Amino acid sequence: METYQLTNGVTIPKIGFGTWQIPDGEEAHRAVLYALEAGYRHIDTAQIYGNEASVGQALADSGLAREDIFLTTKVWNDKVGVEDTLASVEESMTKLGVDYLDLLLIHWPNPQAIRDGIGWKERNAQVWSALETLYKEGKAKAIGVSNFMEHHLESLLETAEITPMVNQIMLAPGTPQTELVAYCKAKGILLEAYSPFGTGTLFQSQEAADLAKEAGCSVAQLALAWSLDKGFLPLPKSTSPENIKANLDIADLSISPEAVAQLDKLEGVKGWLDPDQAGF
Ligand SMILES: NC(=O)c1ccc[n+]([C@@H]2O[C@H](COP(=O)([O-])OP(=O)(O)OC[C@H]3O[C@@H](n4cnc5c(N)ncnc54)[C@H](OP(=O)(O)O)[C@@H]3O)[C@@H](O)[C@H]2O)c1
């Protein structure tokens, strides 16, 4: 699989396998194992997904070498200080059965529970300093953030020693987040595109179906081509073997500038949440 390169030289496979809402146990194990067999080498999980143990079991059962897999997890909103962040990451690594992570992210920039307390600026500075420690120790080969808007990044950079290498945000047809993308790109921050199909809502769009027909591909392929055309790293999720495989089958797909422009403005694709208002 083709790769992007992060600012620290680490390479990252251009498409990742999303695992949100895949229940721990048989289902997550089966989906991740199938994805690895189908050729994915990049798996995206998170503490809050509750499926790290099954993801880890699938990695082990795949028989693939650790260094051939790119593995991401994310620190959840209830981690506020340095110590609880470090402890939670140790726990994640134990569940995943690994002794390092390829990418470790702060999941959300403004957890509801700290809005009236320590506040997001201080919380993010502390959690980030824990991630920097893990990076320096080699326990995370790359570190980054998720759902950060420009003001969250600007604040983080006031105290950060290391600039985040990745920002994982909602990027799908209809949600191109043009200004935030330009800001991140200028800082060398790779954009990972989560919910590249708007958690499935994209498939209800007649306009997307028409554009896909015109391009001679499926709606999913069109969305992934849109994402890659913009230099994003899409993270499609599926539990269907057929779709898991199809979402990797995009090698020869190109998309016209007109289709990109139309997809930028597509209506009805859901999934973006204001991180400063999110109820968790
Ligand atoms: N950092 C964050 O805050 C955050 C937030 C949301 C998501 N994410 C990450 O991004 C990943 C993907 O986002 P998402 O889970 O919201 O969903 P998504 O990938 O946008 O869409 C998944 C939906 O599309 C369907 N689908 C997948 N491939 C298809 C295909 N080829 N044809 C038709 N339908 C297809 C799936 O159904 P089937 O399963 O039946 O195929 C599922 O209903 C997550 O799993 C997670 O890793 C991160």
PDBQT file of the ligand as one rigid body, heavy atoms in Angstrom, charges set to zero:
ROOT
HETATM    1  N1  LIG A 301     -11.550  10.784  15.811  1.00  0.00    +0.000 N 
HETATM    2  C1  LIG A 301     -12.852  10.774  15.882  1.00  0.00    +0.000 C 
HETATM    3  O1  LIG A 301     -13.492  11.498  16.682  1.00  0.00    +0.000 OA
HETATM    4  C2  LIG A 301     -13.620   9.874  14.969  1.00  0.00    +0.000 A 
HETATM    5  C3  LIG A 301     -15.013  10.029  14.809  1.00  0.00    +0.000 A 
HETATM    6  C4  LIG A 301     -15.681   9.204  13.920  1.00  0.00    +0.000 A 
HETATM    7  C5  LIG A 301     -14.966   8.234  13.213  1.00  0.00    +0.000 A 
HETATM    8  N2  LIG A 301     -13.619   8.079  13.402  1.00  0.00    +0.000 N 
HETATM    9  C6  LIG A 301     -12.839   7.032  12.668  1.00  0.00    +0.000 C 
HETATM   10  O2  LIG A 301     -13.233   7.000  11.313  1.00  0.00    +0.000 OA
HETATM   11  C7  LIG A 301     -13.711   5.700  10.989  1.00  0.00    +0.000 C 
HETATM   12  C8  LIG A 301     -14.775   5.723   9.896  1.00  0.00    +0.000 C 
HETATM   13  O3  LIG A 301     -15.854   6.550  10.210  1.00  0.00    +0.000 OA
HETATM   14  P1  LIG A 301     -17.301   5.995  10.562  1.00  0.00    +0.000 P 
HETATM   15  O4  LIG A 301     -17.181   4.798  11.403  1.00  0.00    +0.000 OA
HETATM   16  O5  LIG A 301     -18.066   7.162  11.063  1.00  0.00    +0.000 OA
HETATM   17  O6  LIG A 301     -17.970   5.511   9.207  1.00  0.00    +0.000 OA
HETATM   18  P2  LIG A 301     -17.725   5.650   7.621  1.00  0.00    +0.000 P 
HETATM   19  O7  LIG A 301     -16.490   4.914   7.263  1.00  0.00    +0.000 OA
HETATM   20  O8  LIG A 301     -17.880   7.055   7.181  1.00  0.00    +0.000 OA
HETATM   21  O9  LIG A 301     -19.002   4.834   7.121  1.00  0.00    +0.000 OA
HETATM   22  C9  LIG A 301     -19.252   3.531   7.565  1.00  0.00    +0.000 C 
HETATM   23  C10 LIG A 301     -20.594   3.089   6.992  1.00  0.00    +0.000 C 
HETATM   24  O10 LIG A 301     -20.480   2.964   5.572  1.00  0.00    +0.000 OA
HETATM   25  C11 LIG A 301     -20.818   1.628   5.191  1.00  0.00    +0.000 C 
HETATM   26  N3  LIG A 301     -19.882   1.235   4.116  1.00  0.00    +0.000 N 
HETATM   27  C12 LIG A 301     -18.536   1.093   4.220  1.00  0.00    +0.000 A 
HETATM   28  N4  LIG A 301     -18.011   0.778   3.040  1.00  0.00    +0.000 NA
HETATM   29  C13 LIG A 301     -19.025   0.722   2.166  1.00  0.00    +0.000 A 
HETATM   30  C14 LIG A 301     -19.088   0.442   0.770  1.00  0.00    +0.000 A 
HETATM   31  N5  LIG A 301     -17.991   0.169   0.052  1.00  0.00    +0.000 N 
HETATM   32  N6  LIG A 301     -20.311   0.440   0.182  1.00  0.00    +0.000 NA
HETATM   33  C15 LIG A 301     -21.433   0.707   0.904  1.00  0.00    +0.000 A 
HETATM   34  N7  LIG A 301     -21.438   0.988   2.223  1.00  0.00    +0.000 NA
HETATM   35  C16 LIG A 301     -20.232   0.999   2.852  1.00  0.00    +0.000 A 
HETATM   36  C17 LIG A 301     -20.633   0.791   6.419  1.00  0.00    +0.000 C 
HETATM   37  O11 LIG A 301     -21.501  -0.306   6.376  1.00  0.00    +0.000 OA
HETATM   38  P3  LIG A 301     -20.933  -1.833   6.413  1.00  0.00    +0.000 P 
HETATM   39  O12 LIG A 301     -20.211  -1.968   7.738  1.00  0.00    +0.000 OA
HETATM   40  O13 LIG A 301     -22.161  -2.652   6.311  1.00  0.00    +0.000 OA
HETATM   41  O14 LIG A 301     -20.018  -1.975   5.247  1.00  0.00    +0.000 OA
HETATM   42  C18 LIG A 301     -21.041   1.763   7.508  1.00  0.00    +0.000 C 
HETATM   43  O15 LIG A 301     -22.457   1.807   7.634  1.00  0.00    +0.000 OA
HETATM   44  C19 LIG A 301     -14.224   5.199  12.343  1.00  0.00    +0.000 C 
HETATM   45  O16 LIG A 301     -14.483   3.825  12.341  1.00  0.00    +0.000 OA
HETATM   46  C20 LIG A 301     -13.123   5.651  13.253  1.00  0.00    +0.000 C 
HETATM   47  O17 LIG A 301     -12.005   4.795  13.144  1.00  0.00    +0.000 OA
HETATM   48  C21 LIG A 301     -12.941   8.889  14.253  1.00  0.00    +0.000 A 
ENDROOT
TORSDOF 0
